[in-house]
Amino acid sequence: MKGLKIKPIRNIIEVRETFDFFKGSFLHMTETEASVFLPMHEIYQTMVDNLENKKKIQYYAMMDEKVVGCVIGMVDAAAPNEMFLPVIAVDYRLRDAGIATKLLETIIKRAKAIKVSRLKVRSSASSSGFFKRNGFNIYLYITCYAPLTIEDIKKANQNGLAVVAEDAEEGVVKFIAPKIDEKYLLPFKRKLKDMESDFMMEKRI
């Protein structure tokens, strides 16, 4: 897009400008224009904390001297090869202009440079199309608690979802999901009294 610039967020002024854009636009955004899975105050604090992170994992998009989009990455020290994207958002007036794709391409390039090999994002059913078009796959994580075991989770898998990974110690099984749909959760909810579930979209880079 002509005049579009993608820049790293490097100081508190840029944090405030980007956050002001996000806060001002949020009520107008649909789920296809924003993937947001942190409370507003946590988004701001994450952006501030990222200023101390030399890995530079947050960017804003600018046109005509105005912020029109942003993407934020988070890397947990316990899993340095994974990056979670809690926010990727674009001005609702610039729908389908390719800005989200440019933001994603930029953070993928940076992620590769810091040895990240997997991106993860929590997506809704309506925004999942964007991520699927950009190479993300859908997974369903089911977590159970004692006395339940991962064997109980697998027995409750009445939809025949393929198991990708399991962690007996944490009580987690990761399944491939055809799409983000509540129907894939129903068998687990019926069979497992103490469980948590989470749809995640992931991409190897």
C-alpha positions as CSV (number, residue, x, y, z in Angstrom):
1,M,0.0,0.0,0.0
2,K,1.3,3.4,-1.0
3,G,2.7,5.5,1.9
4,L,2.5,2.6,4.4
5,K,5.4,2.4,6.8
6,I,6.0,-0.4,9.4
7,K,8.2,0.7,12.3
8,P,9.4,-0.8,15.5
9,I,8.0,0.7,18.7
10,R,11.1,2.0,20.4
11,N,10.2,4.6,23.0
12,I,7.4,5.5,25.4
13,I,6.0,8.2,23.0
14,E,5.5,5.6,20.3
15,V,3.9,3.3,22.9
16,R,1.4,6.0,23.8
17,E,0.7,6.9,20.2
18,T,0.1,3.3,19.3
19,F,-1.9,2.5,22.4
20,D,-4.1,5.6,21.8
21,F,-4.8,4.4,18.2
22,F,-5.7,1.0,19.5
23,K,-7.9,2.3,22.3
24,G,-9.6,4.8,20.0
25,S,-10.3,2.2,17.3
26,F,-11.1,-0.8,19.4
27,L,-14.8,-0.3,19.7
28,H,-15.1,0.0,15.9
29,M,-13.1,-3.1,15.1
30,T,-14.7,-6.4,14.2
31,E,-13.1,-9.7,14.9
32,T,-11.7,-9.8,11.4
33,E,-9.8,-6.6,12.0
34,A,-8.3,-7.4,15.4
35,S,-7.0,-10.4,17.3
36,V,-6.9,-9.2,20.9
37,F,-6.6,-11.5,23.9
38,L,-5.4,-9.3,26.7
39,P,-7.2,-6.7,28.8
40,M,-6.6,-3.1,27.8
41,H,-4.4,-2.3,30.8
42,E,-2.3,-5.4,30.2
43,I,-1.8,-4.5,26.5
44,Y,-0.3,-1.1,27.5
45,Q,1.9,-2.7,30.2
46,T,3.1,-5.3,27.7
47,M,4.1,-2.6,25.3
48,V,6.0,-0.7,28.0
49,D,7.7,-3.9,29.1
50,N,8.7,-4.7,25.6
51,L,10.7,-1.5,25.4
52,E,13.3,-3.1,27.7
53,N,13.4,-6.2,25.4
54,K,16.2,-5.8,23.0
55,K,14.5,-8.3,20.7
56,K,12.2,-5.6,19.3
57,I,9.0,-7.6,19.0
58,Q,6.3,-4.9,18.6
59,Y,5.6,-2.7,15.5
60,Y,3.2,-0.1,14.4
61,A,1.9,0.8,10.9
62,M,1.8,4.4,9.9
63,M,0.1,6.3,7.0
64,D,0.0,10.0,6.5
65,E,1.7,10.5,9.9
66,K,-1.1,8.5,11.7
67,V,-0.9,5.1,13.4
68,V,-3.2,2.7,11.5
69,G,-2.2,-0.7,12.9
70,C,0.0,-2.6,15.4
71,V,1.3,-6.0,16.3
72,I,2.7,-7.1,19.6
73,G,4.8,-10.2,20.3
74,M,5.6,-11.9,23.6
75,V,8.3,-14.5,24.2
76,D,8.3,-16.4,27.4
77,A,11.7,-17.2,28.8
78,A,10.5,-20.7,29.5
79,A,9.8,-21.2,25.8
80,P,12.2,-19.0,23.9
81,N,11.5,-20.6,20.5
82,E,7.8,-19.6,20.6
83,M,6.2,-16.2,20.2
84,F,2.7,-15.4,21.2
85,L,0.9,-12.5,19.4
86,P,-1.6,-11.1,21.9
87,V,-2.5,-8.2,19.6
88,I,-2.7,-7.7,15.8
89,A,-5.0,-4.8,14.9
90,V,-5.7,-2.5,11.9
91,D,-7.8,0.6,11.5
92,Y,-11.3,-0.5,10.6
93,R,-11.5,2.1,7.8
94,L,-8.6,0.4,6.0
95,R,-10.2,-3.0,5.8
96,D,-8.7,-5.5,3.3
97,A,-5.8,-3.1,2.5
98,G,-3.1,-5.7,3.3
99,I,-1.9,-3.9,6.4
100,A,-2.4,-6.9,8.8
101,T,-0.4,-9.0,6.3
102,K,2.5,-6.5,6.3
103,L,2.5,-6.4,10.1
104,L,2.5,-10.2,10.3
105,E,5.3,-10.5,7.7
106,T,7.4,-7.9,9.6
107,I,7.1,-9.7,12.9
108,I,7.8,-13.1,11.3
109,K,11.0,-11.7,9.9
110,R,12.0,-10.4,13.3
111,A,11.0,-13.7,15.0
112,K,13.2,-15.7,12.7
113,A,16.1,-13.3,13.5
114,I,15.8,-14.1,17.2
115,K,15.5,-17.8,16.7
116,V,11.8,-18.1,17.2
117,S,10.4,-21.1,15.3
118,R,6.7,-21.0,16.1
119,L,4.1,-18.2,16.3
120,K,0.9,-18.7,18.3
121,V,-2.3,-16.7,18.4
122,R,-5.7,-17.1,20.0
123,S,-8.2,-16.5,17.3
124,S,-12.0,-16.4,16.9
125,A,-13.9,-18.4,14.3
126,S,-14.4,-15.2,12.3
127,S,-10.8,-14.0,12.3
128,S,-9.3,-17.5,11.8
129,G,-9.6,-17.1,8.0
130,F,-6.9,-14.4,8.0
131,F,-4.5,-16.6,9.9
132,K,-5.3,-19.7,7.8
133,R,-4.5,-17.8,4.6
134,N,-1.2,-16.9,6.2
135,G,-0.2,-20.5,7.0
136,F,-1.5,-21.0,10.6
137,N,-3.1,-24.3,11.6
138,I,-5.8,-24.7,14.3
139,Y,-5.1,-26.8,17.4
140,L,-7.3,-27.6,20.4
141,Y,-5.6,-27.9,23.8
142,I,-7.5,-29.8,26.5
143,T,-6.2,-29.7,30.1
144,C,-7.6,-31.9,32.8
145,Y,-6.9,-32.0,36.6
146,A,-6.4,-34.9,39.0
147,P,-7.8,-37.4,39.4
148,L,-8.4,-37.2,35.7
149,T,-5.5,-38.2,33.4
150,I,-4.6,-37.6,29.7
151,E,-6.0,-41.1,29.0
152,D,-9.4,-39.7,30.2
153,I,-9.0,-36.8,27.7
154,K,-8.2,-39.2,24.8
155,K,-11.2,-41.4,25.7
156,A,-13.4,-38.3,25.6
157,N,-12.2,-37.5,22.0
158,Q,-15.4,-38.7,20.3
159,N,-14.9,-36.6,17.2
160,G,-11.7,-38.5,16.4
161,L,-9.4,-35.5,16.5
162,A,-5.8,-36.4,15.7
163,V,-3.4,-36.1,18.7
164,V,-0.4,-33.9,18.0
165,A,1.3,-33.9,21.5
166,E,0.6,-34.8,25.1
167,D,2.0,-34.0,28.5
168,A,1.0,-36.4,31.2
169,E,2.7,-34.3,33.9
170,E,0.7,-31.2,33.0
171,G,-2.4,-33.1,32.0
172,V,-2.6,-31.6,28.5
173,V,-3.4,-33.1,25.1
174,K,-3.0,-31.1,21.9
175,F,-5.3,-32.0,19.0
176,I,-5.5,-30.9,15.4
177,A,-8.9,-29.1,14.9
178,P,-10.6,-28.7,11.5
179,K,-11.9,-25.4,12.6
180,I,-12.7,-23.3,15.6
181,D,-16.1,-24.6,16.6
182,E,-17.8,-25.3,19.9
183,K,-19.0,-28.7,18.7
184,Y,-15.5,-30.1,19.0
185,L,-15.5,-29.2,22.7
186,L,-18.8,-30.8,23.6
187,P,-17.7,-34.4,24.0
188,F,-14.9,-33.2,26.3
189,K,-17.3,-31.1,28.4
190,R,-19.7,-34.0,28.7
191,K,-17.0,-36.5,29.8
192,L,-14.6,-34.4,31.8
193,K,-15.9,-32.6,34.9
194,D,-12.7,-30.6,35.6
195,M,-11.1,-29.4,32.4
196,E,-10.0,-26.3,30.5
197,S,-9.9,-25.8,26.7
198,D,-8.2,-23.4,24.4
199,F,-8.2,-23.1,20.6
200,M,-4.9,-21.9,19.3
201,M,-3.6,-21.1,15.8
202,E,0.0,-21.8,15.2
203,K,2.6,-21.4,12.5
204,R,6.0,-22.8,12.1
205,I,8.4,-20.3,10.6
